[in-house]
Amino acid sequence: MQPLPEVGDLVRDTATERVGFYVGSASGRLLIRAVHGGAEWEADPGDVQPATPLRELRARAAEINARSRRGLGA
């Protein structure tokens, strides 16, 4: 079994191909928050992998751009 990510780690849910930040676990499922905010989703621990450096760079850039559009700064 793969160790749990640390809170705040960027991960990829291979079942949905979504990328988000790991925020915790509940009832054996991992809770992931979308990079752009919004609702968290649950994922099976076996479907979650660390995001690759390229996916992480893209996700973090998208988050900064979204925050900038909302006037929140970086």
Residue, then its C-alpha position, 0 to 999 in steps of 0.5 A: m500500500q502506498p503511503l498517504p500524501e501529506v496535507g497540501d501535496l498536489v496529487r492526481d486522481t487517476a480514476t478521473e484524471r483530475v489534479g488537486f490538493y490533498v486535504g485529508s481522509a474520511s472513511g478510508r477515502l482521500l479528500i482532494r480539493a480542486v486546484h481552482g477551488g470549489a468542491e472537494w471530491e473523494a478518491d480511492p487511495g489506490d487511484v491517487q498518485p503524486a502529481t508529476p512535476l509538469r502537472e504540478l507546474r501547470a496546476r500551480a500556474a492555473e491557481i495563480n492565474a485564477r487568484s489573479r483574475r479574482g483580484l486576490g494576488a499570488 
